[in-house]
Amino acid sequence: MDRFVINGLDVVNIDTLAHNISDMGFNCVRLVYSLEMYLKDPIVEDSAVAANPNLYGMRALTVFE
């Protein structure tokens, strides 16, 4: 099953994730996406973003943004 979001949003809050990336000294993050995600823009399953309830019910491109 395709999740259509980056891995980890089900276990780590996005603010914590961004903070950790910054603390490690990264100034760039590569986020990959699929053509299928762009064309279908499905509603993301809540289980795929379990650690981020503010993303529940959102479409894949909105979460990606």
VOGU-3710 file (C-alpha; in Angstrom, 3 decimals, decimal comma):
1> mdrfvingld> 0,000/0,000/0,000  1,288/3,468/-0,867  1,400/5,966/1,968  1,983/9,085/-0,181  3,870/10,847/2,637  7,448/10,738/3,877  8,242/7,912/6,274  8,410/8,794/9,929  5,389/11,073/10,236  3,659/8,175/11,955
11> vvnidtlahn> 6,232/8,085/14,776  7,723/11,608/15,085  6,044/14,993/15,292  6,970/17,125/12,292  8,214/20,013/14,460  10,545/17,665/16,345  11,712/16,182/13,063  12,515/19,617/11,606  14,295/20,640/14,815  16,425/17,473/14,783
21> isdmgfncvr> 17,381/17,998/11,133  18,433/21,568/11,902  20,368/20,510/15,008  22,348/18,037/12,902  23,486/20,943/10,715  21,585/20,126/7,558  20,497/23,109/5,490  18,792/21,112/2,755  16,447/18,135/2,762  15,511/16,108/-0,300
31> lvyslemylk> 11,838/15,165/-0,330  10,943/12,731/-3,067  7,481/12,492/-4,536  5,776/10,339/-7,098  3,867/11,255/-10,202  1,023/9,140/-8,833  0,891/11,307/-5,692  0,746/14,439/-7,828  -1,936/13,154/-10,204  -4,181/11,436/-7,653
41> dpivedsava> -3,565/13,660/-4,604  -5,250/11,130/-2,301  -6,375/11,758/1,244  -3,596/10,436/3,472  -4,536/7,684/5,885  -4,401/8,790/9,511  -2,105/5,873/10,346  0,552/7,321/7,995  0,683/10,551/10,019  -0,225/9,147/13,455
51> anpnlygmra> 2,291/11,332/15,342  0,892/14,449/13,633  -2,860/14,629/14,281  -2,961/18,107/12,718  -2,393/16,349/9,359  -5,356/13,964/9,706  -7,701/14,042/6,739  -5,383/16,107/4,544  -4,507/15,362/0,960  -1,021/14,169/0,058
61> ltvfe> 0,077/17,377/-1,680  -1,024/19,475/1,286  1,013/17,294/3,654  3,953/17,466/1,240  3,740/21,247/1,161
//
